Amino acid sequence: MTDTVTPPDSTAADVSEAKSKVDWFAEIRGLAWMLLAVLAFHSLVAKPFYIPSISMMPNLLVGDRLVVSKFPYGWNWASASFHVFPRSDKRLLPGTPKYGDIVIVVPKGRTDDLIKRVVALPGDRIAVVHGQIVLNGKPVPQLAVPPVQLAADQQLMCTDRSVPYYCYQDFDKFRVRLPSGRDVIELPTLQETMPGGASYLVIKDAYDPEVDEVAEQIVPAGHVFLMGDNRNHSADSRVAAWRDGLGGPVPLSDVGGRAEFVTFSLDGSQTWNPFSFWSALRPGRSWTSLRPVHVPGGR
């Protein structure tokens, strides 16, 4: 008969000691890799974005959360989620936006992201005459459509007169009470259709010579001309840089991505309590596409 030797049983103290030995270096390394993966995804693929201003109404509202894709026009300094490196004009796998694309832009001298719509491409001649875009000598069609109805959310009011002019808008004159008793804002709305048929809605509520009369200019190579959909309240390529505008055509190296769709929208009534978010959700906003509609027969 052969004797067998078995190892002694581990005691409870041995097990406790083994569990208490944590490889903190491995834990920190794992967290670092996870953080790098998130940053890479945000800079190279897509990232969430929050709308803080009224410049893109009626298509984007204050409180909208959306997804911006980073790859449609290639990658550059503006694509990065955090601008920790010196600005560079270099572009990797460069591309050019299409008419009507909503893009994210980081103007030179700034690190904040702005969101505007592409209305002219490299080499185009563009002017604005009495509020209407004239592209390569031809007026861009603007069709009057029924006013957009927006809920009278306090977050949309933006009536603090101390803020720049492109934020202030007197919504009270557009307030209408529906038979149901609900207050809405009915804004003068136009349907604008670009060459190729890209179509979208814009708001035009007054005449302002500073933004409604822009002399013809040629968009340089590697640049685009950007405008907000809320035409009287947008600091864009029509507005001088010293007025917080874009100061003319924008280099494509300053364009960091394309807006794709709204994930959800909050009307500003939420509090610190997460349960209040449900009642603050704007109905019908989630998963709304931000790509322009294409109208057949567009010039």
Secondary structure as the mmCIF struct_conf table of DSSP 4:
data_model
#
loop_
_struct_conf.conf_type_id
_struct_conf.id
_struct_conf.beg_label_comp_id
_struct_conf.beg_label_asym_id
_struct_conf.beg_label_seq_id
_struct_conf.end_label_comp_id
_struct_conf.end_label_asym_id
_struct_conf.end_label_seq_id
HELX_LH_PP_P HELX_LH_PP_P1 PRO A 7 THR A 11
HELX_RH_AL_P HELX_RH_AL_P1 ALA A 12 SER A 20
HELX_RH_AL_P HELX_RH_AL_P2 TRP A 24 LEU A 44
TURN_TY1_P TURN_TY1_P1 VAL A 45 VAL A 45
STRN STRN1 ALA A 46 TYR A 50
BEND BEND1 SER A 53 ILE A 54
TURN_TY1_P TURN_TY1_P2 SER A 55 ASN A 59
BEND BEND2 LEU A 60 LEU A 60
TURN_TY1_P TURN_TY1_P3 VAL A 62 GLY A 63
STRN STRN2 ASP A 64 SER A 69
BEND BEND3 LYS A 70 PHE A 71
TURN_TY1_P TURN_TY1_P4 PRO A 72 TYR A 73
STRN STRN3 TRP A 75 ASN A 76
HELX_RH_3T_P HELX_RH_3T_P1 TRP A 77 SER A 79
BEND BEND4 ALA A 80 PHE A 82
BEND BEND5 PHE A 85 PHE A 85
HELX_LH_PP_P HELX_LH_PP_P2 PRO A 86 ARG A 87
STRN STRN4 ARG A 91 LEU A 92
BEND BEND6 LEU A 93 LEU A 93
TURN_TY1_P TURN_TY1_P5 TYR A 99 GLY A 100
STRN STRN5 ILE A 102 VAL A 105
TURN_TY1_P TURN_TY1_P6 LYS A 108 GLY A 109
BEND BEND7 ASP A 112 ASP A 112
STRN STRN6 LEU A 114 ALA A 120
TURN_TY1_P TURN_TY1_P7 PRO A 122 GLY A 123
STRN STRN7 ARG A 125 VAL A 129
TURN_TY1_P TURN_TY1_P8 HIS A 130 GLY A 131
STRN STRN8 GLN A 132 LEU A 135
TURN_TY1_P TURN_TY1_P9 ASN A 136 GLY A 137
STRN STRN9 LYS A 138 PRO A 139
HELX_LH_PP_P HELX_LH_PP_P3 VAL A 140 PRO A 141
STRN STRN10 GLN A 142 ALA A 151
HELX_RH_3T_P HELX_RH_3T_P2 GLN A 154 LEU A 156
TURN_TY1_P TURN_TY1_P10 MET A 157 MET A 157
TURN_TY1_P TURN_TY1_P11 ARG A 161 SER A 162
BEND BEND8 VAL A 163 VAL A 163
TURN_TY1_P TURN_TY1_P12 TYR A 165 CYS A 167
HELX_RH_3T_P HELX_RH_3T_P3 ASP A 172 PHE A 174
STRN STRN11 ARG A 175 ARG A 177
TURN_TY1_P TURN_TY1_P13 PRO A 179 SER A 180
BEND BEND9 GLY A 181 GLY A 181
STRN STRN12 ASP A 183 THR A 193
TURN_TY1_P TURN_TY1_P14 PRO A 195 GLY A 196
BEND BEND10 GLY A 197 GLY A 197
STRN STRN13 ALA A 198 ILE A 203
BEND BEND11 ALA A 206 ALA A 206
HELX_RH_AL_P HELX_RH_AL_P3 PRO A 209 ASP A 212
STRN STRN14 GLU A 213 ILE A 218
HELX_LH_PP_P HELX_LH_PP_P4 VAL A 219 PRO A 220
TURN_TY1_P TURN_TY1_P15 ALA A 221 GLY A 222
STRN STRN15 HIS A 223 MET A 227
BEND BEND12 ASP A 229 ASP A 229
STRN STRN16 ASN A 230 ASN A 230
TURN_TY1_P TURN_TY1_P16 ARG A 231 ASN A 232
BEND BEND13 HIS A 233 HIS A 233
BEND BEND14 ASP A 236 ASP A 236
TURN_TY1_P TURN_TY1_P17 SER A 237 ARG A 238
BEND BEND15 VAL A 239 VAL A 239
HELX_RH_3T_P HELX_RH_3T_P4 ALA A 241 ARG A 243
TURN_TY1_P TURN_TY1_P18 ASP A 244 ASP A 244
BEND BEND16 GLY A 245 GLY A 245
BEND BEND17 GLY A 248 PRO A 249
STRN STRN17 VAL A 250 PRO A 251
HELX_RH_3T_P HELX_RH_3T_P5 LEU A 252 ASP A 254
STRN STRN18 VAL A 255 SER A 265
STRN STRN19 LEU A 266 LEU A 266
BEND BEND18 GLY A 268 GLY A 268
BEND BEND19 TRP A 272 ASN A 273
TURN_TY1_P TURN_TY1_P19 PRO A 274 PHE A 275
HELX_RH_AL_P HELX_RH_AL_P4 SER A 276 ALA A 280
STRN STRN20 LEU A 281 LEU A 281
HELX_LH_PP_P HELX_LH_PP_P5 ARG A 282 ARG A 282
TURN_TY1_P TURN_TY1_P20 PRO A 283 GLY A 284
TURN_TY1_P TURN_TY1_P21 SER A 286 TRP A 287
STRN STRN21 SER A 289 SER A 289
BEND BEND20 ARG A 291 ARG A 291
HELX_LH_PP_P HELX_LH_PP_P6 PRO A 292 PRO A 292
STRN STRN22 VAL A 293 HIS A 294
TURN_TY1_P TURN_TY1_P22 PRO A 296 GLY A 297
#
